[in-house]
Amino acid sequence: MEVVNVRLEDQTIIVNVSVISRCRNSVGNSNHIPSIDLGMSPFVFSGSHNKFIAKGCGYAAILSDGKVITGCSTICTNDSALNGRDGCFGLGCCATTSPYDLKSYSVDLTGLKRQGEDGACGYAYFGIGAWLSFNGNTTFFAITLKWVLTDDDFQEIPNCWQRMSEEPSYLFLPNRSSIAQRKCSCGIARVGNPYLYYQCEESEYCRTCRESGATCQYKQAYPDEIDSTWLLSCNSTVYYTSIYRNNKSPLGIILGVSICMGLLFLAKFIYEMHKLIKKTIAKRKKEKFFKRNGGLLLKQEATKEGLVDKTILFTSEELETATDHFNENRILGRGGQGTVYKGMLADGRIVAVKKAKIVDESQLEVFINEVVILAQVNHRNVVQLLGCCLETEVPLLVSEFVPKGTLYDYIQDDTGELPFSLNMRLQIAVEVAGAVSYLHSETPIPIYHRDIKTTNILLDEKYRAKVSDFGTSRLVSVDQTHLTTLVKGTFGYFDPEYFQSSQFTEKSDVYSFGVVLLELFTREKPISLTRFGEHRNLATHFMFAMEEGRVMSIFDPVVVHEDSKGVVLEIANLAMRCLNSNGKHRPTMKEVAMELEGMRMSQVPATVQTSFGHTNHCEDIPMFTDDESTPTTVSF
């Protein structure tokens, strides 16, 4: 490609590339142009300097790089529309931009069917927007390339000056990768071309200042900003050195040493005062965050619930060290209330740190509510709370780390690498039901989870289930039968009765568990776009199958084939009762847990039952993940 121009300021070069053209019914004229690939060269096609342009009547052009990047099409009533127009808006000419910089590209130019213009020609090119006036009289057009420097380049350029604190800009490619774009300069108070040997020289301002006998000095306008401009000044201070030239008295030496010592002590004092002020400001900021993040509310709730000694408060320094300053590589998941990071405490424990998304009253209430609820829970199938931190800008929650991810991911895993037998599914169902039953009836104050779903059920290293995410849960007094609240939860798991009345009862959790039970044994999604109408909802789809006598057809063939004692049919009947539209006719979670345990005991051999009964749960490796479900509209 012929080089037309080079610009050092914005690191670009301009080259000539052939125009892509196609005429209808032209023999041997291909509409597909082989890709232009810059390979491993330090160049990319600039997405910000170039436009993708197509001209002609009734042509569609597509710019691609393995996948479609952009494209446009043209229309016009006659060829006269191609001439004398300002702009390129689709009539005889169309133009669009690329959202990325490209290492390679190809163009597809296709003629659309139009009567009476079989010989009309079209043109397409990805280049400088000024070529909109191109009318087909030339075979080349100009395109802008950006270029980058590697670490080896910096070592080979003797005049290259770059501040260590300066962050490079980045060029973003379609495959979600990026390239650092750094450049050289001659340095402060110097001008010239840094890429050529000995082409950097002192600026005219500093040269004039130096020739006048003064000193050229420079400093940043805003020292805390990386891209701050440098201010030059000419210091004309005259140093008097001849007054005491012949004076052999030690007075000058003593005076000089005294001044130096005084300056050193002054600098030390200023430094220590700066540290003290900075520490005081940081302490006050932490106290401010603690109050704003609900610290007082947490103390109030903890005192009210008798949890003063059960919640550990971590410092911000501990959690920053544990998560490598909340490194992006430590992210386990992003959820409705925040982001979860994997971390390691000073004592070697692996933990999950949940960082809230925003700071507002409603989110703080949800966060403190989750802390209060988890602090009361002590069950091997419920994620354990280790503590929290409220002295940061956003609240942090520290929980045990569960390594195998969510039950949803395990159910939807189609690789077949992991065994998913009937016994394992029964074991998971028993553990989840037991955990929810514990929350309902065995905690000091009953707890309604309000968001039971497979993405909130985690699996440890031995594939034991743990219920997590209590951000929407609520405590209820013993004499309460329901909660009247704003409807919260996930579509597909909603109790229809709760959806209509806004009254959440323990039977609403039973309904959600019924959907989880169906997911576990059918491997279907709670809301599926592959089913139609009311059948998109898994619960409704299951109800229709039960009524039509074909319920076995929706269960996973693996468990149907493995079942020799009619357990699958018992599961179907139990799920039917859990999904009853009338909450009063649903079983309690305690009854559900007992029924599932009975099924498991009848299915699993005696030796295996014994091993389950004596599992050493002290070997659990700590976890906590988070997941955000996409709301889907569904009609009950």
N, C-alpha and C positions, 0 to 999 in steps of 0.2 A: 504494500500500500504506500502510495506516495505521500511523504510528509510535507504539509503545507505551512504549518506554523507551530511554534513551541512557546508556551507561556509558563514561566517559572513561578509566578505569583500563585496561581491556582492549580499548579501541577497538571496541566493538560497539554495535549498535542492535537493537531487537526490533520487528518489524512483524507485522501480521496478513495472512495469505494464505488464499485459499479452499481448503476441503477438496475433494479429488477423490473422487467417489463413482460407483458403478455398480451397477445392479440388473439381475438376469437378466431377459431378455424385455421389458425396458423400451424402448418405441419411442422412437427419436431420441436415446438415451443413448449417447454415444461413450466408448469405453474409453481413447482416446488424448487426452491433454491437451496443447495447444500449449505449447511451452517458455516458461518465464519467463526473460527475458533482461535482465540489468542493463546490457548494452551497455558504453559507455565511462565509466560512472559510477565513482566511487571505492569501490564496494562489491563484496563477494563473499559468496556464501552460505557460512557457516562450516561446514567439515567436522567440526570438533572440538566445536562447541556443539550441533549438530543431529543428529537420528537420522531414518532413513527407516523409516516405520512403516506397516504394512498391517493392517486389521482386517476381519473377516468370515469366513464359512465357505467354504472352498474358493476362495480368490482368490490370484493371483500378481501381484506388483507389481514393476516394474523402473524404476530411476532411471537416466537416461542423459543424456549431453552430447555428442551426435554419435556416441558409442559407449557401451556399457553400463558404468556406474560400479558399481552394486550392485543388489541385489534380494532378495526373500524371498517365501515363500508360506505360506498358512495351511491348516490342516485342523481339523475338529471333527465330532463325532458329531451334535450338535444345537446349536441357537442358544443354549441355556442356558449353553454353555461360554463365551459372550462376556461374561457378567456375573460379577462377584464374584471375578475372578482377580487375583492380584498378579504382576506381571512380564509379559513378552511373549515367549514362547519357541516360537511356532508353532501353538499350539492356540487357534484363534480370533483370534490376534494374533501378528504377527512384527515384529521390529525389527532393524535393522542400521545400521552407520555408513558414512560415506563416507571413503575414504582421501585425498580432495582437498578443497580449497576450490573452489567453482564460480562462474563468471560467469553461467552459464545452466543450466537443466535442464528435462527433461520427464519425465512419469510415464506409464507404460503399466499400466493396471489390467485384468486379464483374469480372468473367472470360469472356474474349472475345472469340468468336467462332474461333476455329482452328482445323484443321483436324489432327487426329492421336494422340492427346494428351489429351484425355478425363479424364485421372486420374491425370494430372499435378496439383500441389498445388501452391498456391500463399500466400504471407504473406504481412502484412501492419502494420506499427506502426508509432507513432508520438513521437520521442524521440531524444536522443543524437546522433549527426551525426557520432560518432565513431562506432556506431553499424552497419555501412554499411557492415562490414565483417560477419554479422549474416547469417548463412546458414540453419536455420530451426532446429538446434539441441537442442535448448532451448525454453522454453515456456515463458520466461520473458525478458524484455529489460529495459534499464534505461531511465528515463525522468526527466527533470529539472523543478522544480517549483520555482517561485519567491514568496517572502512573504513580507507583508507590516505591518506597525505599525499604530494603531489608536491613537487618542488623549488620550484615557483611558490608553493605553499601556505606553505612555510616563509618565503619572502620577504614574504608578505603578513600574517603573524601577528607583531605587534611584540613580544609577550611570550614568544615561543617560544625556549627554551634547550635546546640539545642539544650534548653533548660531541663534538668532531670525531672522537675515537678510537672512539666508540661504534658498533658494527656493528649494523645493523637486523636484525630477524627477518624471515623470508620466508614468504609464503603460496604454496603449491605447487598448480598447476592441472593438470588431466588431460592437457593437451597438452605436459607436461614443461617448461612455462615457470614462472616464479616472479615474485612481486611483493614488493618491499621494503616492510616494514611498520614505519615509524618514527613516533614520536609526540613531542609537545612536553611540556616541564615548565617550571615557573616558575624553576627554577634551584636552586642550593645555598642552603640556609637560607631558602627562600622557599616560600610556600604559596598556594593559590588555583587558579583556572581559567585556564590559559595561553591558551585559545582566545578569551577575551573581553577586550576592551580594559580595561587598568588593573585587572585583577582579581587580579594577583599582589601579595602583600605580604610583609613581613618576618615570619619565624616568631616565635611568642610567646617562645620560648627566647632568641633573639637580641635581641628587643626588650627583654626584662627585663634581659638582660646589659648592653646599651647604656645603659639608663636608670640602671643602678647605677654607671656611670662606667667600666666595663670594656670590653674588645674581644671581639666574637664571632669566633672563628676556626674553621676547618674544614680537615679533611684526609681523604684516603682511608684506609680501614682496611688495604687491600692495594693499593698504588699500581700494581703490575704487572698487576692484573686490571681489565678494562674495566668489569665490572658490580659492582665493589667498592662497598660502602656508604660514605657520607661521615660522619665523626665530628665533632660540634660540641663546642667547648670555650669556656669563658668565661675570658679572660685578664685577671686583676685586677692585673697588674704596674703599680706607680706609677713614673712617670718623674720623677726629681728634676732639674728644670731651673733652680731658683732659687738654687742654692748659688753658682754662679759668674756670676750675672747681672751684678753690678757689678764683677767682676774683669776688669781690662783686660790682665792678664798673658797672653802668648802661650802659657803652659804648657798651657792647655786645648786650644788649637788644635793645638799640637804633639802632645799626647797623643792627641787625636782622630784626627789624620792618621796617627800611628804605628799606632794600633789598626786603622784601616781598611786600611793597607798590609799589616799583619801578617795580617789576615783574608784579604786578596786573595791573598797568597803561600801562606797555608795552604790556601785553596780550590784554587789552581793545583796545589799539591803533591798534594792529595787526588785531584784529577782525573787527573793524570799517573800516580799510583800505581794508580788504578782502571783506566786504560787498560793499564798494564803487567800488572796481575794478570789482566785480561780476556784480553789477548793470550797470556799464559802458559798460562791455562786452555784457551784455544782450541788452542794448540800441543800441549798434552798430550792433549787430546781427539782431535786428528788422529792423533797417534802411537798412541793406544789403538785408534782405528778401523783404522789401517793394519795393526796386528798382528792385530786381531780379524777383519778382512776378508781375511786370507790373504796379507798382504804378505810375511811370512817364507816362506810356502809358495811364493809366486810366485818369490821370489829363488832358493829352493832348486831349483824346477823349471826356471827359466831357466838357472841354472848347470849343471844336469844335462844340459839339452838344448842348451847353447851359445847361449842367446838373450839374454845380458845386455845387448847393445847394440841389440837389435831392438825393444824395447818402450819406448814413451814414457809416462812417468807425468805425467798432467795434474793441476793443482791444483784444489781444489774451487771456488775463486773463478773460475777460467777457465771451468769448465763451468756454473756458476750464471749467469754473464754471458752465455754462449753460448745458453743455453736460456731466458733471461728468468726465472730462478729457477724453472725447471721448470714453466712455465706450462701449464695444462691445454690451451690452444689449440695447443701445440707437440707434442701427442701424435700419433705416427704409428701406433702399435698397441700392444696389450697381449698378451703371450705367456706361455708356461708358466713362464719364469724371471724375467720382469720386464716393465717398460714402456719403450717406445722414444720418445725425444723428438727433434725436429728442432732443430738449433742451428747457429750461425755463430760460428766461432772469430775471434780478433782479426785473423788474417791474411786473413780473408774466405772461408775454406773452409767449405762447407756439410757438416755431419757429422750422424750419428745417434748419440745418447747412450742407451745401454741401462742402465736403473736396475733393479737386482735387487729382487725383491718382499720377501724376508725375509732374515734373517741367521741361519743355522744351519750346522752343519758340512757337511751333505750339499749344501746350496746353494752354499756357498763352494767346495767341491771342484769342483762343476760349473762355476762361474764361472772359477776359476783354470785349469781344464782348457781352457776355451774360449779364454782368453788365450794359453796356451802353444801350442795348436794353430794358431790364426790367425796367431801371430807367425812360424810357419815357412812359411806359405803365401804364394806369390808367383805368382799366376796371374790372367790377365785375366778369367776366368769364376768367380772366387771372391771374395767380399766381403773387402776389405782392412781389416785391423786398423790403426788409427792410434795407439791407446794405451789407457790405463785410468787410473782414479782410485780409490785405496783409502783415502783419508783422510776420507771421508764416512761417515755412519751406515750406508748400504748401498753396495755396490760399484757403480762406473760403468764401462761399456765404451764406447769411442769408435771408431766405424767409419765407412767411407765411406757417403755417402748415395746411394741408388739411387732415382731419381725416379718410375718408372712402376709401382711396387707389385709384387704377387706374380703369378706365372704362374697361380695358381689363379683370381684375380680376372679375369685376362685371358681364360682359357679359359671361365669361366662368364658372361662379358659377352654378353648377348643383344641388346644394342642394335644391333649391326651397324655401329657408327660406326668401329670399327677394323678394318683388313683382317687376315685370318688365313689366308693362303694356304698351300698345301702346301709351298712353298719356305721360308716363314717358320718353319713347324713343324719342318721338317727341320733348319733352321739352329739353332733352339733346342735340339732333341734332340742335335745334334752338339756344341754348346757345353756342355750339361750332362754328357753322357757323357765329353767330354774333361776336364772339371773333376774328375769323380769318378775317372776313370782316373789323372789327375795325383795325386790324393790317395792312391790305392792303390799306385802304382808309381814315381812320380817325386820324391816328397818324401824328405828324408834318412831319415825313419822313416815307414813306411806308416801311413796314417790311415784308420780306418773311420768313416764319417760317422754311421751308425746311425739317421738320421731323414730320409732322402731323401723329399721329398714336394713337391707343387707350391706349397704355402704357404711353403716354405723356398727357393724359387727366385725370384729377383727379376729385374726387367727394367729396364735403364737407358734413357736418352733415345733410344737407337737400337735399342731392343728386343733388346739382347744379354742373354743369361742370366747370372746370377751366383748361385752356390750360397752359402747363408748358414746361420746358426744351428748352431753346432758345440757346443752345450751338452751333448749326449749322446755326442759323438764320443770316440774312444779312439786313442791311439798304440799300436802293436804292434811288437815287435822283429822283425828280418828273419827269424829262424828260427821265429817263431810262425805257426801256421796258423789259429788261432781265438782268441776271447776267451770265457771263461765268466763271464757277468755276470747280474745281475737283468734280466729282460725289460723293455726300455724301447723306446718308439717310438709309432707311431700306428696304430690299427686300420685295416685296408684296405691298408696298406703292409707289414705284418708278413710276414717270411719264415716259412712254416709250420714249416720245419725248425728255425729259431732258437726259435720259439714252444714247440716240444716239447722241445728239448735244452738251451736257454739258452746254446748255443754260437754266437757270432756270428762269421761269416767274411766275407771280401770278397765271396763269392757272395750273402750276405744283402743287401748294398747293391745287387747286380745285380738281385735280385728286386724291391726297392723301385723301382729305376729302370724295370723292366718295367711296373709299375703306372703310373708317371709317363708312360711312352711311350703307354700305352693312353688315359690322360686327354687327352693332347695331341692324339691323332688321332681320338678318339671324342667328346670334350667331355662325357663322362659323369663322375659323381662316384665316388670309390673305394668309398664306401658310400652306397647310394641307398635311400631308403624307398619309392620308386615301383616298385621291383622286389621280388619276393617270394622267400622261402625262401633257398636258397643263391645265387640270382641277385642278391641284394642286394650281394654282394661283386663288384666289377668284374672281378677276376682270374678268379673262378669263372665268372661270366657269360660272359666271353670264352672260357674253356676249353670250355664247353658249346657255344658257337657254332662253335668250330673243329671239334669232334667231329661236329656235326650238318651241317657244310658250309654254314653261313649266316653266316660271319664278316663278310662285306662289309656285312651289314645293320646291324651295330652301329657301323660307322665313320661319321664325320661325312660327310653327303652332299656337302659342299663339296669335301673332298679326294678323294672317290671320283669326282666329276664332273671334277675338275681333273686326275686321274691319267691319263696316257696311256702310261706305260711300266711299269705293274705295280708301282710303288713301294709302294702300300698293301699289297699281298699280301706283299711282302718285309718290310714293317714288322710285319705280323701274324705271320709266321714267326719273326722276331727276338724279338718279344714272347713268343711261345710258348716259345722256348728260355730266355729270361730267367726265365720263371715256372715252369720245370720244378720239380717237387716235390723232386727230388734235386739238391742243390746242386752235386754233382760234374759233372753233365751240363750245367750252365749255362755260358755263355761268360764270360770275364773282361771287366772293364769296358774294357780296352784293345782287345779284339776287338770289343766292341760299338761303341766309338767309331770304329774303322776301318771297320766295315760301314756305319754310318750316314754316314760321310764319303763312302764309295763311292756310296751311294744319292744323296746330295746332289749329288755331282759329275756323276752321270749325269742328274739331273733339272734342275739349274740351267744355263742357257746359259753358254757359255764366257766371254763378257764379264762376266757377273755373278760367275762363279767368280773371275775375276781381281780384281775389286773387293773381294770378300770376303778374298782373300789379302793385300791391301795395306791393310787397314783401319787407320787411325791410332788406336790405342787410348789414346794420350796425351790424347785429347779427352774422356775419360770424366769425367762429373761424379760426385763422390763420393756412397754411400748405405748404409743398413742399415735394414731393418724387421724386425718380429717378428710372429709369429702364433701363436695358440693353437688347436689342433685339439681338437674335442670327441670324447672316446673313445666308440667304438661297439662293442658286443659282437658278435662274429662268429665263427662256427664254421668251422674249416678241415676 
